[in-house]
């Protein structure tokens, strides 16, 4: 318990982890009502409450910097990694959702993908972070990246390097078990460009930001503003 209580986690990770631990002990100690539950005194949301200042500042990429980063990732790490990061910029997927995508989630005829699961720390979950399934209509750029990536997948599968149904994978053909590998590559490439560092999740926020700007430029009428405000709220509270 002492190890759990002094671990150098962020507040969000701490709350998520400790709340599960407390529930497990609470359930287990129902059979031992006269024994002290050692998890009772672990601080949870009350002692590590997230404040506005604790949330990372939304800092989306401009189009020029994003294109430079996408090109550099393709150059540094190859097509498989490059397609993975490029696709997220133009779909706004969470990384955990993207590495969980399988072939049956794709509807290339209608240009739509189904988001209904996630892979977190190597564990496959049958729902997204929010528990809500959704269908994402792909823009032309995202659809182009996906078609290109599937051609790469076909070549690796024909070479005997792919034996799974996941859409995204390493250059070896292995599926992404967790996000560590792509995160390390993202960091190295971004630092080499001497751009301000932003975590890989920022690609999702950037996608929403670009959509906001496109809606404002294309519509520009009073009737569009309620939808605009909804997207703005999504950008501020994105998780």
Secondary structure, 3 states (H helix, E strand, C coil): CHHHHHCCCCHHHHHHHHHHHHHHHHHHHHHCCCCCCCCCCCCCCCCCCCCHHHCCCCCCCCHHHHHHHHHHHHHHHCHHHHHHHHHHHCCCCCHHHHCCCEHHHEECCCCEEEECCEEECCEEECCCCCCCCEEEECCHHHHHHHHHHHHHHHHHHHCCCCCCCECCECCCCCECCCCHHHHHHHHHHHHHCCCCCCCCCHHHHHHHHHHHHHHHHHCCCHHHHHHHHHHHHHHHCCC
